[in-house]
Amino acid sequence: MSWNTTDTSPKDGDLVEMVGLRHKHFIFTLQSGTLFQSHRGVIPHDDLIGLPWGNQIRSHLGSPFVLIQPALPDLLRDLPRRTQILYPKDIGYILMMLGIGPGVKVIEAGTGSGGLTSALAFAVGREGHIYTYEAKEDVSHHAQNNLRRFGLDPQVTFHVKDIQGGFEQTNVDALFLDLPNPYDYMSQVRAALKPGGAFGCILPTSNQVILLLSVLRQARFAFVDVCEILMRYYQAESSKFRPTDRMVAHTGFLIFARPVNLEENSDSLDLLAESPSVD
């Protein structure tokens, strides 16, 4: 099974996406001799193997479908889940703020269903690596199956472990916590991050953020940013271009910071002061 992101057409064993009427999406793995079945008809997988991406094909009932490469947001939307996953709007900003790219080494705590893990693994490529921690064994196994489905599991090490005892890695480039109480683990975070490395987390409520901010200052984290990302969709019709009735509003507060080693003087300690407004 593979997620084919480069070829001009899918081969046997590739993940594909079929989009039908009313933009109904189906993501599945091509298997020669198998049938794609929906309420709008049947299409043999063999008819899809080698068909160029973007081509239309009709079912035995005559219903049209378009064959496309699934993009990362499509895979995350289709992800079998046991826990709430992060939204693409948040994931994209997290990747940028943590400096995630080819070759980067990242620790994640709170694997969940593996949504962010998948995005991190895709971004770091074969040269980088993700070390993800989850306290619940069944949840971790579920995430492992999801990463295996995308072919991203080789660049991920899964730990079934409570992080209270610390992380097994040190000097990683970035670390992200998706836990309800990140403020309890700042010493573990500092021990795992390289000097000046990027730290981030997500929290749903303001009282959690306030508690974390206090602990970040005490633990000598600087350059602290807190934000939330809102997304509003528009009707993609030239004759009636306007906002749609749905909006992805508050999904969580994103907090970013960097551990620093400061001299004990007022000028240095000013770096821990409240962050200035964005220019």
TORDREN-732498 format. One line per field, with one value per residue (C-alpha): residue in three letters; x, y, z. Coordinates in steps of 0.02 Angstrom, whole numbers, plus 50000, padded with zeros to 5 digits. Each point is the difference from the previous one (the first is absolute). Layout:
REM TORDREN-732498
residu: Ala;...
c1: X;...
c2: Y;...
c3: Z;...
REM end
This chain:
REM TORDREN-732498
residu: Met;Ser;Trp;Asn;Thr;Thr;Asp;Thr;Ser;Pro;Lys;Asp;Gly;Asp;Leu;Val;Glu;Met;Val;Gly;Leu;Arg;His;Lys;His;Phe;Ile;Phe;Thr;Leu;Gln;Ser;Gly;Thr;Leu;Phe;Gln;Ser;His;Arg;Gly;Val;Ile;Pro;His;Asp;Asp;Leu;Ile;Gly;Leu;Pro;Trp;Gly;Asn;Gln;Ile;Arg;Ser;His;Leu;Gly;Ser;Pro;Phe;Val;Leu;Ile;Gln;Pro;Ala;Leu;Pro;Asp;Leu;Leu;Arg;Asp;Leu;Pro;Arg;Arg;Thr;Gln;Ile;Leu;Tyr;Pro;Lys;Asp;Ile;Gly;Tyr;Ile;Leu;Met;Met;Leu;Gly;Ile;Gly;Pro;Gly;Val;Lys;Val;Ile;Glu;Ala;Gly;Thr;Gly;Ser;Gly;Gly;Leu;Thr;Ser;Ala;Leu;Ala;Phe;Ala;Val;Gly;Arg;Glu;Gly;His;Ile;Tyr;Thr;Tyr;Glu;Ala;Lys;Glu;Asp;Val;Ser;His;His;Ala;Gln;Asn;Asn;Leu;Arg;Arg;Phe;Gly;Leu;Asp;Pro;Gln;Val;Thr;Phe;His;Val;Lys;Asp;Ile;Gln;Gly;Gly;Phe;Glu;Gln;Thr;Asn;Val;Asp;Ala;Leu;Phe;Leu;Asp;Leu;Pro;Asn;Pro;Tyr;Asp;Tyr;Met;Ser;Gln;Val;Arg;Ala;Ala;Leu;Lys;Pro;Gly;Gly;Ala;Phe;Gly;Cys;Ile;Leu;Pro;Thr;Ser;Asn;Gln;Val;Ile;Leu;Leu;Leu;Ser;Val;Leu;Arg;Gln;Ala;Arg;Phe;Ala;Phe;Val;Asp;Val;Cys;Glu;Ile;Leu;Met;Arg;Tyr;Tyr;Gln;Ala;Glu;Ser;Ser;Lys;Phe;Arg;Pro;Thr;Asp;Arg;Met;Val;Ala;His;Thr;Gly;Phe;Leu;Ile;Phe;Ala;Arg;Pro;Val;Asn;Leu;Glu;Glu;Asn;Ser;Asp;Ser;Leu;Asp;Leu;Leu;Ala;Glu;Ser;Pro;Ser;Val;Asp
c1: 50000;50068;49949;50054;50040;50111;49941;49878;49886;49970;50063;49941;50016;49986;49880;49877;49853;49840;49887;49821;49844;49973;50189;49981;50177;50061;50180;50061;50147;50003;50003;49997;49847;49900;49847;49964;49818;49887;49815;50037;50071;50150;50171;50135;50165;50086;49915;50081;50176;50101;49860;50077;49958;49859;49909;49814;49932;49820;49929;49897;49847;50072;50041;50156;50151;50167;50160;50120;50153;49949;50085;50051;49842;49895;50089;49981;49815;49979;50108;49921;50002;49975;50044;49973;50134;50073;49928;50107;49989;50090;50119;50067;50041;50078;50117;50056;50023;50098;50111;49950;50084;50111;50124;49922;49983;49840;49921;49811;49905;49818;50001;49812;49938;50160;49937;50140;50123;49959;50027;50164;50063;49955;50088;50164;50017;50114;50145;49908;49912;49850;49999;49821;49940;49829;49953;49861;50057;49840;50001;50183;49966;49856;50115;50132;49873;49954;50183;50029;49853;50083;50171;50071;50040;50186;50041;49903;50048;49850;50019;49863;50053;49949;50118;50007;50163;50072;50035;50126;50072;50104;50051;49849;49958;49819;49875;49810;49881;49817;49958;49877;50137;50160;50052;50040;50138;50109;50154;49980;49981;50157;50100;49948;50013;50162;50052;49880;49894;49818;49862;49814;49836;49813;49872;49811;49966;50068;50027;50118;50096;50018;50071;50121;50061;50046;50097;50089;50070;50059;50082;50096;49907;50006;49922;49829;49857;49817;49876;49847;49962;49828;49951;49854;49949;49926;49886;50110;49872;50034;49815;49976;50170;49967;50042;49923;49893;50134;50159;50136;50020;50084;50077;50136;50130;50173;50147;50181;50161;50186;50105;50143;50143;50003;50117;49929;49978;49853;50043;50004;49845;49906;50004;49878;49881;49835;50019;49981;49859;50025;50058
c2: 50000;50171;50182;50043;50187;50008;49887;50058;49850;49873;49822;49846;50029;50190;50105;50090;50118;49993;50152;49977;50105;50126;49988;49835;49937;49820;49958;49821;49892;49931;49811;49912;49889;50101;50110;50178;49998;50143;50039;50082;49843;49887;50031;49865;50049;49937;50142;50125;49929;50102;50126;50176;50102;50122;49891;49966;49824;49937;49861;49859;50109;50146;50111;50107;49993;50091;49911;50110;49984;50018;50150;50002;50092;49870;49859;50085;50030;49815;49943;49863;50080;49960;50175;50175;50048;50170;50099;50033;50188;49971;49868;50111;50140;49878;49933;50177;50061;49846;50008;49826;49945;49866;49926;50074;49893;50026;49936;49996;49953;49954;49894;49977;49938;50056;50151;50119;49854;49969;50182;50007;49839;50061;50167;49932;49869;49850;50105;50053;49906;50013;49930;49994;49958;49934;49935;49884;49844;49973;50182;49985;49841;50086;50144;49878;49921;50171;50046;49830;50030;50159;49920;50126;49880;49975;50176;49984;49917;49966;50000;49936;50095;50133;50146;50041;49902;50100;49970;49875;50123;50157;50147;49985;50149;50021;49934;50010;49954;49959;49968;50082;50043;50049;50112;49844;49948;50152;49923;49847;50113;50098;49839;49936;50158;50064;50174;50126;49863;50028;49955;50001;49937;50018;50032;50022;50121;50166;49946;49863;50126;50120;49863;49947;50179;50015;49837;50044;50159;49904;49868;50134;49987;50157;50068;49935;50016;49956;50001;49918;49972;50028;49942;50065;49920;50089;49939;49967;50066;50157;50045;49988;50019;50022;49916;49829;49964;49895;50055;49906;50114;49964;49828;50040;50124;49971;50043;50009;50038;49964;49945;50121;50022;50178;50103;50057;50184;50111;50017;49813;49969;50122;49862;49906;50147;50001;49981;50160;50022;49932;50134
c3: 50000;49954;49988;49823;49995;49846;49858;49868;50026;50140;50005;50090;50189;49994;50102;49886;50021;49899;50000;49945;49987;50141;50030;50092;50036;50009;50047;49981;49946;49823;49991;49832;49982;50128;49974;50059;50055;50050;49991;49832;49922;49981;49919;49987;50080;49842;49904;50119;50000;49875;49971;50004;50154;49971;49874;50008;50000;50010;50105;49928;50039;49901;50149;49976;50115;49992;50050;50099;50110;50182;50078;50183;50058;49908;50091;50168;49971;49958;50145;50108;50172;50182;50059;49934;49873;49961;49855;49845;50036;50165;49935;49862;50121;50124;49864;49957;50178;50053;49845;49943;49838;49922;50123;50157;50157;50099;50160;50013;50158;49986;49841;49999;49832;49912;49903;50049;50001;49817;49953;50096;49921;49826;50029;50070;49862;50004;50066;50158;50138;50116;50176;50060;50176;50050;50172;49938;49908;49899;49942;49947;49901;49911;49951;49939;49884;49930;49967;49920;49885;49935;49986;50125;50142;49957;50061;50163;50165;50111;50189;50114;50154;50125;49974;50185;50005;49855;49817;49933;49875;50025;49889;49887;49890;50051;50126;49999;50140;49968;50182;50120;50126;49906;50146;50100;49879;49970;50081;49888;49848;50041;50023;49829;49894;49929;50063;49924;49922;49954;50122;49964;50069;49979;50137;49987;50143;50060;50181;49940;49896;50146;50110;49863;49973;50183;49997;49837;50079;50153;49891;49901;49834;49895;49839;50052;49875;50025;49857;49929;49816;49925;49825;49898;49835;49848;49863;49849;49876;49900;49995;50189;50081;50186;50166;50027;50151;50083;50085;50093;50150;50167;50006;50126;50057;49925;50112;49941;50095;50007;50148;50031;50125;50064;50106;50166;49959;49956;49815;49976;50104;49889;49870;50111;50005;49911;49812;49898;49877;49826;49879
REM end
